[in-house]
Amino acid sequence: MKNLRIREIAGQKNIKISEIAEFAECSPQMMNNYLNETHGIPLDKLFKIANKLNCEIFELINVSEKLDHLYTGSGEWLGIRKK
């Protein structure tokens, strides 16, 4: 399981990874390294990515099997809850 949900959230919002990389001021190769988790992503980059995706930084992080991300019917993120 990947620890980051950047691809998933970007897909839901129809935002290309290349747009995110440009906004986060990193090369496409480095963005791929972050997404493939071959390099840790700096917190400042994660904040920029969340800003570009118009979401909370916590929404970009996968949670344990006992927790789940909670959304409204219209797709608005409400937070993390127990399953």
C-alpha positions as CSV (number, residue, x, y, z in Angstrom):
1,M,0.0,0.0,0.0
2,K,1.3,3.4,-0.9
3,N,1.4,6.0,1.8
4,L,0.3,8.9,-0.4
5,R,-3.0,9.4,-2.3
6,I,-1.8,12.1,-4.6
7,R,-2.5,10.2,-7.8
8,E,-6.0,9.2,-6.5
9,I,-6.9,12.8,-5.5
10,A,-5.5,14.3,-8.7
11,G,-7.5,11.8,-10.7
12,Q,-10.7,12.7,-8.9
13,K,-10.1,16.4,-9.6
14,N,-8.8,15.9,-13.2
15,I,-5.5,17.5,-12.5
16,K,-2.4,16.2,-14.3
17,I,0.6,15.1,-12.3
18,S,2.7,17.4,-14.5
19,E,0.6,20.4,-13.4
20,I,1.2,19.4,-9.8
21,A,5.0,19.1,-10.3
22,E,5.1,22.5,-11.9
23,F,3.1,24.1,-9.1
24,A,5.3,22.3,-6.4
25,E,8.4,23.6,-8.2
26,C,9.9,20.2,-8.8
27,S,10.9,18.3,-11.9
28,P,8.6,15.6,-13.4
29,Q,11.3,13.0,-12.5
30,M,11.4,14.1,-8.9
31,M,7.6,14.1,-8.7
32,N,7.6,10.5,-10.0
33,N,10.2,9.7,-7.3
34,Y,7.8,11.1,-4.6
35,L,4.8,9.3,-6.1
36,N,6.7,6.0,-6.3
37,E,8.1,6.7,-2.8
38,T,11.7,6.2,-3.8
39,H,12.4,9.6,-2.2
40,G,10.6,11.1,0.8
41,I,8.5,14.1,0.0
42,P,9.5,17.3,1.8
43,L,6.6,18.8,3.9
44,D,6.7,22.1,2.0
45,K,6.2,20.2,-1.3
46,L,3.3,18.3,0.3
47,F,1.7,21.5,1.3
48,K,2.0,22.9,-2.2
49,I,0.5,19.8,-3.6
50,A,-2.4,20.0,-1.2
51,N,-2.9,23.6,-2.2
52,K,-2.9,22.8,-5.9
53,L,-5.4,20.0,-5.3
54,N,-7.5,22.2,-3.1
55,C,-7.5,19.7,-0.3
56,E,-6.2,19.2,3.2
57,I,-2.8,17.8,3.6
58,F,-4.2,14.9,5.7
59,E,-6.4,13.9,2.7
60,L,-3.2,13.0,0.8
61,I,-2.1,10.5,3.3
62,N,-3.3,6.9,3.4
63,V,-4.6,5.7,6.8
64,S,-4.5,2.4,8.5
65,E,-7.0,-0.4,7.9
66,K,-9.0,0.6,10.9
67,L,-9.5,4.1,9.6
68,D,-11.1,5.6,6.5
69,H,-11.4,9.0,4.8
70,L,-14.9,10.3,5.1
71,Y,-16.6,12.3,2.2
72,T,-20.0,13.8,1.6
73,G,-22.1,12.7,-1.3
74,S,-20.8,15.6,-3.3
75,G,-17.2,14.6,-2.7
76,E,-16.2,17.1,0.0
77,W,-13.7,15.6,2.4
78,L,-14.9,15.6,6.0
79,G,-11.9,14.0,7.7
80,I,-10.8,10.6,8.9
81,R,-12.9,8.3,11.0
82,K,-12.9,4.8,12.4
83,K,-14.3,2.1,10.1
